[in-house]
Amino acid sequence: MDRYKGKPFLKLVDSFVMDCIGELDASQAALLDQMTPNFQATFSSAGTWQEIVMSELQFEPTVKDAIRQLWVKNQGIAIKNGVTLQPIEFTHMFVDNNVVGA
């Protein structure tokens, strides 16, 4: 199953969450920075690609810290249960549970 088939914005949202938790690959981050002018044109918006995602999802600026805190909390829960929570697993869970139409 391709998570992003027919949902191009979803890849950007997942990247945003990965960025918030400090797990976005540097090459992916650089690519998104390069693509920012395209995102600005597409969404008729100024700002960074992260700001565009937050605007489109109507997220408050505090969401970045909230996502980071939730990541840390869930890592602790996973450790207590003897499992490892992978960043991409957390990202998919967060987006699937908190973004309408994800």
Contact map, one row per residue, 1 for C-alpha under 8 A:
111000000000000000000000000000000000000000000000000000000000000000000000000000000000000000000000000000
111110000000000000000000000000000000000000000000000000000000000000000000000000000000000000000000000000
111110100000000000000000000000000000000000000000000000000000000000000000000000000000000000000000000000
011111110110000000000000000000000000000000000000000000000000000000000000000000000000000000000000000000
011111110000000000000000000000000000000000000000000000000000000000000000000000000000000000000000000000
000111110000000000000000000000000000000000000000000000000000000000000000000000000000000000000000000000
001111111110000000000000000000000000000000000000000000000000000000000000000000000000000000000000000001
000111111111000000000000000000000000000000000000000000000000000000000000000000000000000000000000000000
000000111111100000000000000000000000000000000000000000000000000000000000000000000000000000000000000000
000100111111110000000000000000000000000000000000000000000000000000000000000000000000000000000000000001
000100111111111000000000000000000000000000000000000000000000000000000000000000000000000000000000000000
000000011111111100000000000000000000000000000000000010000000000000000000000000000000000000000000000000
000000001111111110000000000000000000000000000000000010000000000000000000000000000000000000000010000000
000000000111111111000000000000000000000000000000000000000000000000000000000000000000000000110010000000
000000000011111111100001000000000000000000000000000000000000000000000000000000000000000000000000000000
000000000001111111110000000000000000000000000000010010000000000000000000000000000000000000000000000000
000000000000111111111000000000000000000000000000000000000000000000100000000000000000000000100010000000
000000000000011111111111000000000000000000000000000000000000000000000000000000000000001100100000000000
000000000000001111111111000010000000000000000000000000000000000000000000000000000000000000000000000000
000000000000000111111110000000000000000000000000000000000000000110110000000000000000000000000000000000
000000000000000011111111000000000000000000000000000000000000000000110010000000000000001000000000000000
000000000000000001111111000000000000000000000000000000000000000000000000000000000000000000000000000000
000000000000000001111111100000000000000000000000000000000000000000000000000000000000001000000000000000
000000000000001001101111110110000000000000000000000000000000000000000000000000000000000000000000000000
000000000000000000000011111110000000000000000000000000000000000000000000000000000000000000000000000000
000000000000000000000001111111000000000000000000000000000000000000000000000000000000000000000000000000
000000000000000000000000111111100000000000000000000000000000000000000000000000000000000000000000000000
000000000000000000000001111111110000000000000000000000000000000000000000000000000000000000000000000000
000000000000000000100001111111111000000000000000000000000000000000000000000000000000000000000000000000
000000000000000000000000011111111100000000000000000000000000000000000000000000000000000000000000000000
000000000000000000000000001111111110000000000000000000000000000000000000000000000000000000000000000000
000000000000000000000000000111111111000000000000100000000000000000000000000000000000000000000000000000
000000000000000000000000000011111111000000000001100000000000000000000000000000000000000000000000000000
000000000000000000000000000001111111100000000000000000000000000000000000000000000000000000000000000000
000000000000000000000000000000111111111000000000000000000000000000000000000000000000000000000000000000
000000000000000000000000000000011111111100000001100000000000000000000000000000000000000000000000000000
000000000000000000000000000000000111111110000000000000000000000000000000000000000000000000000000000000
000000000000000000000000000000000011111111000000000000000000000000000000000000000000000000000000000000
000000000000000000000000000000000011111111111000100100000000000000000000000000000000000000000000000000
000000000000000000000000000000000001111111111110100100000000000000000000000000000000000000000000000000
000000000000000000000000000000000000111111111000000000000000000000000000000000000000000000000000000000
000000000000000000000000000000000000011111111000000000000000000000000000000000000000000000000000000000
000000000000000000000000000000000000001111111000000100000000000000000000000000000000000000000000000000
000000000000000000000000000000000000001111111100000000000000000000000000000000000000000000000000000000
000000000000000000000000000000000000001111111110000100000000000000000000000000000000000000000000000000
000000000000000000000000000000000000000100011111000100000000000000000000000000000000000000000000000000
000000000000000000000000000000000000000100001111111100000000000000000000000000000000000000000000000000
000000000000000000000000000000001001000000000111111100000000000000000000000000000000000000000000000000
000000000000000000000000000000011001001100000011111110000000000000000000000000000000000000000000000000
000000000000000100000000000000000000000000000011111111000000000000000000000000000000000000000000000000
000000000000000000000000000000000000000000000011111111100000000000000000000000000000000000000000000000
000000000000000000000000000000000000001100101111111111110000000000000000000000000000000000000000000000
000000000001100100000000000000000000000000000000111111111000000000000000000000000000000000000000000000
000000000000000000000000000000000000000000000000011111111111100000000000000000000000000000000000000000
000000000000000000000000000000000000000000000000001111111110000000000000000000000000000000000000000000
000000000000000000000000000000000000000000000000000111111110000000000000000000000000000000000000000000
000000000000000000000000000000000000000000000000000011111110000000000000000000000000000000000000001000
000000000000000000000000000000000000000000000000000001111111000000000000000000000000000000000000000000
000000000000000000000000000000000000000000000000000001111111111000000000000000000000000000000000000000
000000000000000000000000000000000000000000000000000001000111111000000000000000000000000000000000000000
000000000000000000000000000000000000000000000000000001000011111100000000000000000000000000000000000000
000000000000000000000000000000000000000000000000000000000011111111000000000000000000000000000000000000
000000000000000000000000000000000000000000000000000000000011111111100000000000000000000000000000000000
000000000000000000010000000000000000000000000000000000000000111111110000000000000000000000000000000000
000000000000000000010000000000000000000000000000000000000000011111111000000000000000000000000000000000
000000000000000000000000000000000000000000000000000000000000011111111100000000000000000000000000000000
000000000000000010011000000000000000000000000000000000000000001111111110000000000000000000000000000000
000000000000000000011000000000000000000000000000000000000000000111111111000000000000000000000000000000
000000000000000000000000000000000000000000000000000000000000000011111111100000000000000000000000000000
000000000000000000000000000000000000000000000000000000000000000001111111110000000000000000000000000000
000000000000000000001000000000000000000000000000000000000000000000111111111000000000000001000000000000
000000000000000000000000000000000000000000000000000000000000000000011111111100000000000000000000000000
000000000000000000000000000000000000000000000000000000000000000000001111111110000000000000000000000000
000000000000000000000000000000000000000000000000000000000000000000000111111111000000100000000000000000
000000000000000000000000000000000000000000000000000000000000000000000011111111100001100000000000000000
000000000000000000000000000000000000000000000000000000000000000000000001111111110000000000000000000000
000000000000000000000000000000000000000000000000000000000000000000000000111111111000000000000000000000
000000000000000000000000000000000000000000000000000000000000000000000000011111111111100000000000000000
000000000000000000000000000000000000000000000000000000000000000000000000001111111111000000000000000000
000000000000000000000000000000000000000000000000000000000000000000000000000111111110000000000000000000
000000000000000000000000000000000000000000000000000000000000000000000000000011111110000000000000000000
000000000000000000000000000000000000000000000000000000000000000000000000000001111111000000000000000000
000000000000000000000000000000000000000000000000000000000000000000000000000001111111100000000000000000
000000000000000000000000000000000000000000000000000000000000000000000000001001100111110000000000000000
000000000000000000000000000000000000000000000000000000000000000000000000011001000011111011000000000000
000000000000000000000000000000000000000000000000000000000000000000000000000000000001111111000000000000
000000000000000001001010000000000000000000000000000000000000000000000000000000000000111111100000000000
000000000000000001000000000000000000000000000000000000000000000000000000000000000000011111110000000000
000000000000000000000000000000000000000000000000000000000000000000000000000000000000111111111000000000
000000000000000000000000000000000000000000000000000000000000000000000010000000000000111111111100000000
000000000000010011000000000000000000000000000000000000000000000000000000000000000000001111111110000000
000000000000010000000000000000000000000000000000000000000000000000000000000000000000000111111111000000
000000000000000000000000000000000000000000000000000000000000000000000000000000000000000011111111100000
000000000000000000000000000000000000000000000000000000000000000000000000000000000000000001111111111000
000000000000110010000000000000000000000000000000000000000000000000000000000000000000000000111111111001
000000000000000000000000000000000000000000000000000000000000000000000000000000000000000000011111111101
000000000000000000000000000000000000000000000000000000000000000000000000000000000000000000001111111000
000000000000000000000000000000000000000000000000000000000000000000000000000000000000000000000111111100
000000000000000000000000000000000000000000000000000000001000000000000000000000000000000000000111111111
000000000000000000000000000000000000000000000000000000000000000000000000000000000000000000000001011111
000000000000000000000000000000000000000000000000000000000000000000000000000000000000000000000000001111
000000100100000000000000000000000000000000000000000000000000000000000000000000000000000000000011001111
